[in-house]
């Protein structure tokens, strides 16, 4: 077991439902339909997801540059694509998100701790 997994179990011994069950069911149905479509048109689902992610990132960057509020909706689309990629790897959305929350917390806390005191600002 990796150190990261040990920390996750120590912090969160039980699997937490990070995503509401209804939302998880909708994400899984989107993934099922998307996968079905890509199989019928003979496109690798993973490659298609990654292509769409790159396309959405470019669109989000452009919308943000123009200060267009629609960037938030496109960001939501990107989140769905990310969830699909997690499901494509047969991983648990809740476990992955819980693990990432812990990783981000540790990484950001470490970065903040490493800042010189003169550069630290609290909000």
Protein Blocks (a to p, Z undefined) as FASTA:
>chain_A
ZZklmmmmmmmmbacdfbgfklmmmmmmmmmmmmmmmmmnopafklmmmmmmmmmmmmmm
mmmmnopaklmmmmmmmmmmmmmmmmmnopafklmmmmmmmmmmmmmmmmmmmpcfklpc
cZZ
